Amino acid sequence: MKPDPNIEWESAYLYNATAIVVDTYVFMLYRAQNRAKVSSIGIAWSIDGVSFCKHKNPILTATEIYEQGGGVEDPRIVRDPISKLFIVTYTAYDLKTARLCVGTSEDLFHWRKYGPIVPSIWNDIAITSNGDRIIRSNWSKSGAIFNEKNKDGKYYMIWGDSQLHLAESQDLKHWKVTSDSINTNTWAKQIFHRENKLIESGPAPIKMAGAENKWIFFYNAATTGGKDLPKDTYTVNEMLIDYDDLKSGPLARLERPILKPELANELKGQVNHVVFCEGIVQFKNQWFLYYGQGDSELGVAMAPVT
């Protein structure tokens, strides 16, 4: 999928989509940018998972003070198994600070916003392209929600775009971090060279069939360069999680990425050498993984359900 230059709010770039199956359709929520690079979130739907029909207007736009300038971006969606509300996490960006937010909807088109979930006292450590470490204040992004309660009766979210952290909720709407200090709330750190700049949540974790509460978690990673990957290359990767022992961190990670930049629009775009995933669905006996290409266009990778 590509941006439409004749539609102002998506005239420049279209990428980083989440997706969910409702009845016989795949609904996709995607990030779009206008020529001023202000982000909005649009919606499209498909009967085959590949060809999509777009709604003409965005469904989430910058309405709050902390969204002005940069907009709203990078949605990730689940559905509340009890209320059937759709729950989306997204990033609000005011050109200075990124803030992780939550919204709810009954119909996917009309949304109620709940505001930032991470307290303003939060500080984390980010790594620059040159490998330097910097402290960031009140910066939060990328929330991937488990759509089932843990054995402790709470819902959990994995979030973050430098290291990965946890948040918890009783109702999927109102969230709090499990600890407001990075020293006691770091769920996973970088291990492999391809992750040494950052690791960032992908779509909502997927529960494995026939396994005792084991879940697959797709995540994005970036590197400072070296080995077989140029500087600032983003890849898509997988972890295995034991949800009964969530706070101990991931059980395992694949040694190699499942996607890395290879196509022309992944190697060169608004940001070069980027593949970035926020959406995956099982539909018509196929897996459809939707991912951003060069922060400019949107692609899909498919695999059979086995």
Secondary structure by P-SEA (a helix, b strand, c coil): cccccccccccccccbbbbbbcccbbbbbbbbbccccbbbbbbbbbccccbbbbcccccccccccccccccccbbbbbbcccccbbbbbbbbbcccbbbbbccccccccbbbbbcccccccbbbbbbcccbbbbbbcccccbbbbccccccccbbbbbbbcccccccccccccbbbbcccccccccccccccccccccccccccccccccccbbbbbbbbbbbccccccccbbbbbbbbbbcccccccccccccccccccccccccccccccbbbbbccccccccbbbbbbbccccbbbbbbbccc
